[in-house]
C-alpha cells in the first residue's frame, strides 16, 4: 500500500501508521490507537487472550476503518496500559466502559474477538445504551461448552509451538490443514507489518490473570442473553478448538436479534483467515439502517 492510501485528507487510514495515544480513566492510563473517518459511530475493538495493540490483523482493522472510526486499546495491566489485570471478565467489562467514556463517547459499535467477545456480552447487559451494534467473533457465552479448557489448550499449544519454533497462534487460531497452515503464516506475517512504535508484550502475570478470568467464565452459570436487544453478528471458523464453534450457534439461538457466519476449514481465527469475506460482511452489518 502506498502512503497516499494510508493517510487520506489528514485522516490515518492504515493501522500500521496509527500513533499510540493514552487516556486516563479511574486512575488507569490506557494505551490506544484510532484511525478512519472521524464522523459516525466508532467501532471499538475488544481483544483476545494475551493480545496487545499489535495483535489485531491490519486487514481487518484497515478494512473496517475504510468506512468507520476504529479504536483499539490495551486492557488494564496489558501492553502499554497501566494497572493490574483483572481476574474476571466482569471487571474487564467495567474497565472497557471506563475507557470508552473517557474518550467522551456516548454510543459505539463493538467488535469483540474471543475474550473480547465475552467482555462485549457483559457490557451489552450492564451498559446497553452504550452499544448500537455488536460483532462477536470466536467467542462463547458464560458457561459455554469447552471454554473452561482454554487454559489447558493454551498451555499445550504453547509447548507445541516452543518445540517446533512456531508462534502458538499458528496452532490456537488455525486448522492443521494445508489451508489453515498457510493462513496462519500469512496472518503472522501481517502482524509484523508495523515496524515503528510497537507495543510491549503482555507480562506472564497478566496472561495468567486473563486465563483465570476465562476459566471462571467457562464455569459460570449461563446468562440470559435474551436481554441483549441490539443487532448481533456472530462469526467463527467451523473448527474452533479454543472456544468450540457450537458456542457460536448456541449464542445465535439465545440472542433475539442475531445472525451467524461460519467459515469453512477455519479455526478460532476464522475472521482473520477469511478477512476478505469477513470485512464486507461486517461493513454491511454495521451500515444497515
ABEGO torsion letter per residue (X at the ends): XBAAAABBGGBBABAAABBBBBBBBGGBBBBBBBBEBABEBBBBBBBBBGBBAAABBAAAAAAAAAABBBBBBBBBGBEABBEBBBABAAAAAAAAAAAAAAAGBABBBBBBBEAAAAAAAAAAAABAAABABBBBBGBBBBGBBGAAAAAAAAAAAAAAAAAAGBBAAAAAABBABAAAAAAAAAAAAAAAABABGBBBBBBAAAAAAAAAAAAAAAABBBBBAAABABBBBBBBBABBAABBAAAAAAAAAABABBBBBBBBGBBAAAAAAAAAAAAAAAAAAAABX
